[in-house]
Structure formats: structure tokens, C-alpha cells
Amino acid sequence: MATFIDAHRDAHGVEPICAVLPIAPSVYYAYKARERDPARQSVRARRDAVLSAQIQRVWQEHREVYGVRKVWKQLRREGVAVARCTVARLMRRLGLAGAVRGRAFRRTTLPDLTTPRPPDLVTRQFTATRPNQLWVADLTYVATWRGFVYVAFVIDAFSRRIVGWRVSSSLRSDLALDALEQALYGRPIAQADRLVHHSDRGGQGEFNRSSQHRTGRGCDDDTEAAFGEGRTCQTGVAWPPLGWAA
């Protein structure tokens, strides 16, 4: 607002402009006085000016890759008593940020738009009246010191218990299938029970090997059934799967 008044004060004057803008002329004159004489500024403003110069120096000396935590620790090593929240506030004001290794996020659901979408058998009703009636599956990722790891899991909607899971360093198509196989192996299911397995419609790695309904072999409709909202079954899941400890 002071910049606007400076640009138009010669044509209209300060008081007429302040009469239109929500600012008193005394506030503008006080701001200009502090601008001319830094000694009239508040203690916090003077300290922020000193700290801003030091933060800018540390950030540039370290190849402009330091974030808030490392800039704060470097200032503490140099004997500058400053709070971390102050460093974060001033870095935001200066527009400084540290380098981020890799992407800030990773997509785990990549929909295959070319595959016809089969019907959704759950219709957003994630409730069950008995165990092994509805399993909900998903993929996520966890950041570790050695990079991202991907986790596939299957949750029983009745007990909210994870009945199958699998961890991998790559987002391969077998990840979700392995979690489903572990769940089928660890949960004895009667042949007469109806089990619905629901997931999103991601299509990582052309994963098209499961569906929603389980039969003696694994899933109903080995050629046309749906896996969640977007997977098409081709081979079915062998049941019971092998390789998992009870």
C-alpha cells in the first residue's frame, strides 16, 4: 500500500489517497520515517534484518540446498541464538527452500483408461456383518532412509484387521497379488461363503489377474469379473496359495 501511495502522491497527494484507502496518513508517514532511519524500527524488525542476511549467506554458501533444519543448525554452530521457527518464518519471507530429494510424492494408483471399467460391487458401502465378507485392498508408499518402499495390504472390513500385506522396493504388478494370496492362505474360507475383494482401479504393471469374487480356484468369472472398480480378471487366483506361513 505504501508503494502505491509513493507512485501516485505527486499527482494526487498523500491525504486524498489515504482518504480513499483504508490507511491513516500518520501510519504512512511513520512507515516512511522508519524506512529512512532504520534505528526507529522495532527491535524485532532490526533483528529480522540481521538474521535475514545471515540466513541468506548460509543458504548461498551451501549451494542453496539447505532447508530450515540445516540452516538453523549451521547458525547455532556459528553461535547465533535463534529459534527454528524464526528461521522458518524468515526463509518463507525470503522465498528460500531446501532441495528435496526425488519427487515430493509418488503416485500408486495409475488408472488404465483403455480397459473397460467393470461394475463396482461395493458401491462405497464398506461395511460387513461377518468376517471374510468384504476385503478392501490398497497400495501406499513409505519414505525410508534408503528410499521409498511400497506396501500392499488387504483389510477385512468387518474387523478392520490387515489379513494380507506385502512390502517391496518396486511398484510391480505382483505386489497386490501377493498380498491377496497371503490373505487367502491365512484366512480359511468356507466354499459356500461369499467374499468380495475390492480395490481401486489402478493399472500398475498391467495387473489384471484378480477379481472381486472368490471361488474354489480363487475368484469368480475368470474372464470378465471386476477387481475393485477397474481390474479385469484373466487367470484367477489359485486357492489356497502356496509359500506363506500360517
Buried (B, 14 or more C-beta within 10 A) or exposed (E): EEEEBEEEBEEEEBEEBBEEEEBEBEEBEEBBEBEEEEEEBEEEEEBBEEBBEBBBBBBEEEEEEBBBEBBBBBBEEEEBEBEBEBBBBBBEEEEBBBEEEEEEEEEBBEBBEEBEBBEBBBEEEEEBEEBBBBBBBBBEBEEEEEEBBBBBBBBBBBEEEBBBBBEBEEBBEBBBBBBBBBBBBBBEBEEEEEBBBBBBBBBBBEBBBBBBBBBEEBBBBBEEBBBBBBBBBBBBBEBBBEEBEE
